[in-house]
Amino acid sequence: MTESTTSELLPVDDSFGIPVSAASIDRAADALSANGFTVRIVDTAADARRLVNEILPTDKTVFTSTSETLRLIGITEDVDGSGRFMSVRASQAAWDLRARYDEVRRTRSAPDVVVGSVHAVTEDGRLATASASGSQLAPYASGAARAVWVVGAQKIVPDLETALRRIDSYSYPKEDTRAQQAYGQRSVVAKILISSREVVPGRATVVLVREAIGF
């Protein structure tokens, strides 16, 4: 986040908010599978919620990355508010996060499981995630023993060039607006993680939702 509190709204390319065809979803799923990711395809956000609740362990630490997708589906509340899971965020709810920053950084960078979303999936099987702080990128890349990403069908794009354009012209403006409303601060695209292959069998699961959810 930056220090500015200006309420200027950035232009949004709404064409990136439209779910892609079933054929595009299938191409992305096949390519992700070939690149070492476990892929599950569900029809609705409610289906995704049920599936994630089934596959997340209840005896391992789970960190929910900040995600409108997870929040809108209800997964954030399921993990952090239900008491069923060993939520990293719930366990730290009473902490002074600034005073215990080093401990927060370590525990959130290497949980047993991270659950979140990404900003784009390419039809050749790559994931693109943008971040202002980079806090979720460490567990996404390798810090977490397991990763689960829930992705709406509007995030599937033909290639990496289009993925980066989607971030700049859709995801970033949407997040900037959210950040101003939630924190009174602007957002910024400071870091981008490109996940092209998963080399640890079974580590990463991508749940593709046939409808639009999140940004």
C-alpha positions as CSV (number, residue, x, y, z in Angstrom):
1,M,0.0,0.0,0.0
2,T,1.1,3.6,-0.6
3,E,0.6,6.6,1.7
4,S,-1.9,8.4,-0.5
5,T,-5.6,8.6,0.5
6,T,-6.8,10.1,-2.8
7,S,-10.2,8.8,-3.9
8,E,-9.3,8.8,-7.6
9,L,-10.7,5.7,-9.3
10,L,-8.6,4.0,-12.0
11,P,-10.2,2.9,-15.2
12,V,-11.3,-0.8,-15.4
13,D,-11.4,-3.0,-18.5
14,D,-14.6,-4.9,-17.7
15,S,-14.0,-7.3,-20.6
16,F,-11.8,-9.2,-18.1
17,G,-14.7,-9.8,-15.8
18,I,-16.6,-12.1,-18.2
19,P,-16.4,-15.9,-17.7
20,V,-14.7,-17.7,-20.6
21,S,-16.1,-20.6,-22.6
22,A,-16.1,-24.2,-21.4
23,A,-13.5,-25.0,-24.1
24,S,-11.2,-22.4,-22.6
25,I,-11.6,-23.8,-19.1
26,D,-10.8,-27.2,-20.4
27,R,-7.7,-26.0,-22.2
28,A,-6.5,-24.3,-19.0
29,A,-7.3,-27.4,-16.9
30,D,-5.4,-29.7,-19.2
31,A,-2.4,-27.5,-19.3
32,L,-2.3,-27.0,-15.6
33,S,-2.5,-30.7,-15.1
34,A,0.4,-31.2,-17.5
35,N,2.4,-28.7,-15.5
36,G,2.0,-30.6,-12.3
37,F,-1.0,-28.9,-10.7
38,T,-4.0,-30.9,-9.4
39,V,-7.1,-29.4,-11.0
40,R,-10.7,-29.6,-9.9
41,I,-13.5,-28.0,-11.9
42,V,-16.8,-27.0,-10.2
43,D,-19.9,-25.3,-11.5
44,T,-20.6,-22.7,-8.8
45,A,-19.0,-20.8,-6.0
46,A,-21.1,-22.8,-3.6
47,D,-19.6,-26.0,-5.1
48,A,-16.1,-24.5,-4.6
49,R,-16.9,-23.7,-1.0
50,R,-18.0,-27.3,-0.3
51,L,-15.0,-28.8,-2.1
52,V,-12.4,-26.6,-0.3
53,N,-14.0,-27.4,3.1
54,E,-13.6,-31.1,2.2
55,I,-10.0,-31.0,1.1
56,L,-8.6,-28.7,3.7
57,P,-7.1,-30.6,6.7
58,T,-8.4,-29.8,10.2
59,D,-5.2,-30.9,11.9
60,K,-2.7,-28.6,10.0
61,T,-2.2,-24.9,10.1
62,V,-4.1,-23.0,7.4
63,F,-3.4,-19.5,6.3
64,T,-6.0,-17.6,4.2
65,S,-4.4,-15.0,1.9
66,T,-6.4,-11.8,1.6
67,S,-8.7,-12.6,-1.3
68,E,-12.1,-11.2,-2.5
69,T,-12.7,-14.6,-4.1
70,L,-12.4,-16.4,-0.7
71,R,-14.4,-13.7,1.1
72,L,-17.3,-13.7,-1.4
73,I,-17.5,-17.5,-1.5
74,G,-17.4,-17.7,2.3
75,I,-14.2,-19.7,2.6
76,T,-12.5,-17.0,4.6
77,E,-15.2,-17.2,7.2
78,D,-15.2,-21.0,7.1
79,V,-11.4,-21.2,7.8
80,D,-10.9,-18.2,10.1
81,G,-14.3,-18.0,11.9
82,S,-15.8,-21.5,12.2
83,G,-13.3,-23.0,14.7
84,R,-13.1,-26.2,12.5
85,F,-9.6,-25.4,11.2
86,M,-6.3,-24.5,12.7
87,S,-6.4,-20.9,11.3
88,V,-3.2,-18.9,11.4
89,R,-5.2,-15.7,11.3
90,A,-7.6,-16.7,14.1
91,S,-4.7,-17.8,16.3
92,Q,-3.2,-14.3,15.9
93,A,-6.4,-12.3,16.2
94,A,-5.5,-10.9,19.6
95,W,-1.8,-10.2,18.7
96,D,-0.3,-6.8,18.3
97,L,0.8,-7.6,14.8
98,R,3.3,-4.8,14.6
99,A,5.0,-5.7,17.8
100,R,5.2,-9.3,16.8
101,Y,6.0,-8.7,13.1
102,D,8.9,-11.1,12.8
103,E,6.8,-14.0,14.2
104,V,3.8,-13.0,12.0
105,R,6.1,-13.0,9.0
106,R,7.5,-16.4,9.7
107,T,4.3,-18.1,10.5
108,R,2.4,-16.7,7.6
109,S,5.2,-17.4,5.1
110,A,5.4,-21.1,6.0
111,P,2.0,-22.5,7.0
112,D,1.1,-26.1,6.4
113,V,-1.5,-25.0,4.0
114,V,-2.2,-21.7,2.2
115,V,-5.6,-21.1,0.6
116,G,-6.2,-18.2,-1.7
117,S,-6.7,-17.2,-5.3
118,V,-4.7,-15.8,-8.2
119,H,-5.3,-12.9,-10.7
120,A,-5.0,-14.9,-13.9
121,V,-4.7,-18.4,-15.3
122,T,-3.3,-18.9,-18.8
123,E,-4.5,-21.5,-21.3
124,D,-1.0,-22.9,-21.3
125,G,-1.2,-23.6,-17.6
126,R,0.5,-20.7,-15.8
127,L,-0.8,-18.8,-12.7
128,A,-0.1,-15.0,-12.2
129,T,-0.5,-13.4,-8.8
130,A,0.1,-9.7,-8.1
131,S,0.7,-8.2,-4.7
132,A,1.4,-4.9,-3.0
133,S,3.3,-6.4,0.0
134,G,4.2,-9.8,-1.3
135,S,3.0,-11.4,1.9
136,Q,1.1,-14.2,0.2
137,L,3.7,-14.9,-2.4
138,A,6.1,-16.7,-0.2
139,P,3.6,-19.5,0.9
140,Y,2.3,-19.6,-2.7
141,A,5.7,-20.2,-4.2
142,S,7.1,-22.7,-1.7
143,G,6.7,-21.8,1.9
144,A,3.4,-23.7,2.4
145,A,3.5,-27.5,2.2
146,R,0.2,-27.4,0.3
147,A,-1.5,-24.6,-1.7
148,V,-5.1,-24.4,-2.8
149,W,-6.2,-21.7,-5.2
150,V,-9.9,-21.0,-6.1
151,V,-10.2,-19.2,-9.4
152,G,-13.3,-17.9,-11.2
153,A,-13.7,-18.5,-15.0
154,Q,-13.3,-14.8,-15.8
155,K,-9.6,-15.1,-14.8
156,I,-8.6,-17.5,-17.6
157,V,-6.8,-15.8,-20.4
158,P,-5.0,-17.0,-23.6
159,D,-1.4,-16.2,-22.6
160,L,1.0,-14.6,-20.1
161,E,1.0,-11.2,-21.9
162,T,-2.8,-11.1,-21.5
163,A,-2.5,-12.2,-17.9
164,L,-0.3,-9.2,-17.1
165,R,-2.6,-6.9,-19.0
166,R,-5.5,-8.3,-16.9
167,I,-3.7,-7.5,-13.7
168,D,-2.9,-3.9,-14.8
169,S,-6.3,-3.1,-16.3
170,Y,-8.7,-5.1,-14.2
171,S,-7.4,-6.7,-11.0
172,Y,-5.3,-3.7,-9.9
173,P,-7.9,-1.0,-10.4
174,K,-10.5,-3.2,-8.5
175,E,-8.1,-3.8,-5.6
176,D,-7.1,-0.1,-5.5
177,T,-10.8,0.8,-5.0
178,R,-11.2,-1.8,-2.4
179,A,-8.0,-0.7,-0.5
180,Q,-9.2,2.9,-0.5
181,Q,-12.5,1.9,0.9
182,A,-11.1,-0.5,3.5
183,Y,-7.9,1.2,4.5
184,G,-8.0,4.7,3.2
185,Q,-4.9,3.9,1.2
186,R,-4.0,3.3,-2.4
187,S,-2.8,-0.1,-3.6
188,V,0.1,-0.8,-5.9
189,V,1.4,-3.7,-8.0
190,A,4.8,-4.2,-6.4
191,K,5.5,-7.8,-7.0
192,I,4.1,-10.5,-9.4
193,L,4.6,-14.2,-9.0
194,I,4.4,-16.4,-12.1
195,S,3.8,-20.1,-11.3
196,S,4.6,-22.1,-14.4
197,R,5.0,-25.6,-13.0
198,E,4.6,-27.4,-9.7
199,V,7.4,-29.9,-9.1
200,V,6.1,-31.4,-5.8
201,P,3.4,-34.0,-6.6
202,G,0.1,-33.2,-5.0
203,R,1.3,-29.9,-3.5
204,A,-0.9,-27.4,-5.4
205,T,-4.6,-27.7,-6.2
206,V,-6.4,-25.3,-8.6
207,V,-10.1,-25.2,-8.2
208,L,-11.6,-23.7,-11.4
209,V,-15.1,-22.3,-11.0
210,R,-17.2,-22.0,-14.1
211,E,-18.8,-18.7,-13.0
212,A,-17.2,-15.3,-12.2
213,I,-16.1,-14.7,-8.6
214,G,-13.6,-12.2,-7.3
215,F,-11.3,-10.1,-9.4
